[in-house]
Amino acid sequence: MTIENKHLHTITWLIQLISTIIYVMIIYSIYLTRFYENLTPAIHKDYYTVFFGIFYLVALFYPNLLKYHYVYYSDDGDKLVFKTYPIGFFTSGKQTFRIPKKDFIRAELRESFFKLRKALIIYQKVNNRTAKYPPVYINGLPGEDQKKILLSLTRLMTEKSAVIQQH
């Protein structure tokens, strides 16, 4: 099974582009026309600038706030493959994890920020020790895909525990 959310990057980019165009048009209309002065003469145009600027910044940094990530997950073959990178402005850090299924130990789902951020923590056996991978944020995936990943990892954990109990 392979899951990825490449559409999220495109949608986020479009929303940020459209927000920028709208914000620039509003700022131009505030300072180059008298529309807002005629509409509400008691409010100075700087207040409009701040008001619309706050909405623009929220639209711009919303993906960063929720830690939206591009996620590619595959459990085909003998390895689990996670590819991930953050989506939004001022972000970096592409990560790829290839975990042999035989060395996979467990996965945890951690929720934070009013349950809006969902981080998947993966554990692997390395030289008879447990290694913990950095979180993979899956809240940018549709709910159905999140459930598929969690079901796949849960199934793999139960298979591993069944093999351990047999020995």
Stockholm file with secondary structure:
# STOCKHOLM 1.0

chainA/1-167         MTIENKHLHTITWLIQLISTIIYVMIIYSIYLTRFYENLTPAIHKDYYTVFFGIFYLVALFYPNLLKYHYVYYSDDGDKLVFKTYPIGFFTSGKQTFRIPKKDFIRAELRESFFKLRKALIIYQKVNNRTAKYPPVYINGLPGEDQKKILLSLTRLMTEKSAVIQQH
#=GR chainA/1-167 SS CEEECHHHHHHHHHHHHHHHHHHHHHHHHHHHSSHHHHHCTTSCHHHHHHHHHHHHHHHHHHHHHHTCEEEEEECCTTEEEEEEEECSTTCCCCEEEEEETTTEEEEEEEEETTTTEEEEEEEEEETTEEEECCCEECTTSCHHHHHHHHHHHHHHHHHHHHHHHHC
#=GC SS_cons         CEEECHHHHHHHHHHHHHHHHHHHHHHHHHHHSSHHHHHCTTSCHHHHHHHHHHHHHHHHHHHHHHTCEEEEEECCTTEEEEEEEECSTTCCCCEEEEEETTTEEEEEEEEETTTTEEEEEEEEEETTEEEECCCEECTTSCHHHHHHHHHHHHHHHHHHHHHHHHC
//
